[in-house]
Amino acid sequence: MKFTRRTALVSAAVLAVGDRALAQTDGRPVLTIGVAQVPPTLEPARELSNVGTRVTYSVFDTLIRRDFLSSPDGGGSKLVPGLATEWTRVGPKELVLRLRRGVKFHNGDEFTADDVVYTFTSQRMFGADALLPEARSYFATLEGVDALDPHTVRFRTRAPDVLLEHRLASWCGWIVNKRAYESLGIDGFGRAPVGTGPYRAREILPDQRIVLDAFDDYWMGKPAARRVVFREIPELASRVAALQAGDVDMITNIPPDQVPQLRKREGIDVRSVVLANVHVLTFDERGAGMADKRVRRALGLAIDRRLLVETLWDNAASVPPGHNYPEYGDMFLAGRQLRYAPDEARRLLKEAGYGGEKIVYRTMPNYYTNALKAAQVIVEMWKAVGINAELQIVENFTQMRAAGAQVGNNSNSTRLPDPLGALWISWGPGSFFQTGKTWTSTQAFNDAGRALEAETDPARRKALFTAMLDAWEDEAPGTVLYQPAEFYAARKRVKWRPYTFYFMDLQPDNLRFE
Amino acid sequence: MMRYLAIRGLRAILTIAFVVTFAFFILRLSGDPALLILSPEAPPEAVEAFRKSWGLDRPLWEQYLRYFVAIFEGNLGRSMRDGRPALDLVMDRVPATLMLTLPAFALKLLIGVPAGIFAALRRNSFVDRLVIVCSVAGHSVPSFVLGLVLVLLFAVNLNWLPSGGADNWKHAILPVVTLGTAGAAIIARFTRSAMLEVLGQPYVRAALAKGVPWPSVVWRHALPNAAIPTVTIIGFMVGTLIAGAVVVESVFSWPGVGRMLVVGVANRDLAVVQCVLLLVAMCMVASNFTVDLLYGWIDPRLRAWATGASGH
C-alpha cells in the first residue's frame, strides 16, 4: 500500500479516536514515570544499562524468572517458571526446557522454540561479528541451542555451567520474536521491538519518552496500567516538580540529599532499595608508589565506610562484607568484613617505604551518586594516615583511565547471584583491569576463578571462592566502598516495589493502583 | 561588491571548516564513545567490536579525512546510539527548537526594543530606572533558576501550566517566557545605550534647532543611527535560534536540538554532535552575513566602504 499524507492523517485520526474510545472503556490508569534518561532503542541485549533495562523488562520475558520478591529486600534469587514451565539438567553440560504453550508475542505470533533458538544464535550473540558483542560475556559458556520440538529446547554449554539457569533468568536472556527481528534487523527491531512482556511498545522517541501499551493477552494476566509512559526529565529539580505538580506518578534517580524534603510531601512515598551493586575504588599498580600491595591495602584500610554511609547516604546504603553478598546463598562467606584500621594503614605504609609520592584520585562528579562527595571525604581520610592524595575531577571514563592517575572509581554489579556473576566478571581475565594491565599480579586470583568456573561441587566451589576473594583482597587492585541505594518517589496510590536491580517490574504481580 | 561578497563567502567557509575540525578533534580526544555508549563494565571485546564497527580503531587523520570527504558527499554520518542518519535526527528536532526560539525571539523584540527606546527617551525618570532594574535582573538571573521558579509558581503551586514536556502549546509557554525574558533584557539595555548615545549627537541637536518635530527627530534621525548595535545583538540571537535553548530545553524536558546536543556530547555521539555544530556554525555565519548586509542598508557610509567607493 502506498503511504501518502492522506493515509497518515487518516491513520492518526483513527488512532486518536480509538485511543479516546479505549480510554473511556478501559478504566485502568496511565502510569507516567519521570526518568533521567530513556534509552534510544529497546533492543533488550543492546540496552544493558540501568536506563535501558528499566524499560525493556516490561516488554520482554525470560525463559526462567528470578523472583526478586522472594526476599524482603527485593533481592531474592529464587528461580521460578517464566516462558519455560520446567527445566531439567540432562547432563553436566545440557539443560532441557519445556516452553509454555499459548504464549503470544505482541505481533500475534505464537511463542515457539524457534524464537528461543533465534534469540541465542551465534549471529546475534556469539559469532565473530555478532550483532550484540556485549551479550557474549553473559553467555560465554554457551555452545548452542537446539529446538527438540516446537515447545522444547536444549541448551548446550562447552563446560559444566552451574549458573546457566541464572543466566537464562538475567541480563541478555530476554526472548525476541524471530520473524520481527529477521525482517526489521537489529536497528529496526530496536525501534519496533516485539516481545512477550506485559507491555508493548507504542512510541519510542529518543531523549523524550517511551510509551508502552498494556498487552492484555499477557500470559501472567492483564497488566494493571492501561499505558505506561517513561518520560525523560533530565533535571532532578524538574523531575521533583513534575511529581509535585501531578504531571508524573513516579520519579527515579533521586539523590539521598533530596529524600528528606520529598518525604514531607503529602501523598508522596519515597521507596528505596540497596542495589545489587557496589561502588569501588580501582588502584592502578603502575602508578608511582602503587606497585607495593601494602600501599594499596593501606588505601582501603584508611577508609571509614560506615561514616560515608551515615553522612552521605543517611544509612540507606550498606557496607557489604567485602566483594561478597548474602544473595549468593550458600556461596556467601559469613564472618568477613571490610575493616577501618587507620593505625594498620600507617604501619603498612611505613613497611612499604611509602615516601609521600602523590596519589591522584580521579572521579566523575555525577556519574555515580555521591561520588564527588565521597571522594572529597576519602582524600581527607587518606591524608590523615599520611597519604599524599590529590583529587582530580574528570568528565568521563576515557579521561579517568588516561595516564597520570593511581585511583579511579567504578561500580561492580552482581549480575548473577554468584561470585562468577560479580567479582569474576568485574575483575577476571576479561576485565578492563587485567587487559588494561592496571593489575598484573593476578595468578592466584585467576587460578581460583578458572577452577570455580569448572567446579560443580558446592563445598569445593565455596572453598575456591574463598581463595579467589582472599587473593583479591591481598593484592588489593581495588577496594569496595559500599552498596549504594536507589531512591524512587511515587504517589501513594501506586503500589509498586523496587528490586535490587534497576529493572522496573510492572508485571501484574508487582504493580497495582489504589 | 562582488569582491566583498567573495571575501565574506571565503571567510564563512573557513569559519565552518574551523568549527567542524575543532569539534572533530576535541570530541575524539576527550572521550571514547565506546566506553560512554556501552557501559563502563562492558567487556573489552565488546568495546573493541564497537570501535571497529564505527571506524574508531583507525588513525585519527584517516577518520578526519573520511569525515571531511563524507561531508562533501552530503553524508554526515549515523548516530552511534540508535543507528539513524545524524542529519535526519537533527532535522527532526529543529522544528521543536524553533517552536521555542521563534516565539521567544519575537518576545525579546516586542519587549526589549520598545522598552530600551522608551527608557532612553525618559532618561532618569522612574520608567527608565524600572527598565534598568528589570533588564539587569532579567540578564543576571540564570535561565535555569528563572525556569524552575516559573515551574514552582505556575505548575506546582497554581497548577495552571504543565511542568515540562512538549505535548501541546501550553507546554511551550513557560520555556518561551524563560527564554524571552533574558533576551529582552539584553536587547533593552543595548537599545537604551545606543539611543542615549545618538540622542546626544550634534546632528540631533541640529535637527531640533531647525525646528524638526521631536517624534520626527526620533523616528528619522535617532532610531536608524541607534539601530547598528541593536541589529548586531539581534543578529547574534538569530544565529542561536537553532541551538540556543540548551539549558531551557533541559529544564523543561523539551525535545529540541539543544537537548540533543547535551545528550550527544555526554555520550560522544560524534556524528550527531558534529551535525548540530555544523548547523549552528552555518546559521551563525548566515546570520552574521545578513547583519553585515543590513549594516550597509541602515548606514550608507558602510555601504560605500564595502563597495570600495571613496567620499567625504
Interface residues (C-beta under 8 A of the other chain):
Chain A: Q37 P40 T41 L48 S49 D129 A130 P133 E134 R136 S137 I186 D187 G190 R191 L205 P206 D207 Q208 R209 R231 E232 I233 P234 E235 A237 S238 A241 A242 Q244 A245 G246 D247 E395 N396 F397 T398 Q399 R401 N410 S411 N412 S413 I425 S426 G430 S431 F432 T435 G436
Chain B: S30 G31 D32 L35 L36 L38 S39 P40 E41 A42 P43 P44 E45 A46 A49 F50 S79 R81 D82 G83 R84 L89 F144 L148 V151 L152 A155 V156 N159 P162 S163 G164 G165 A166 S250 V251 F252 S253 P255 R259 M260 V262 V263 R268
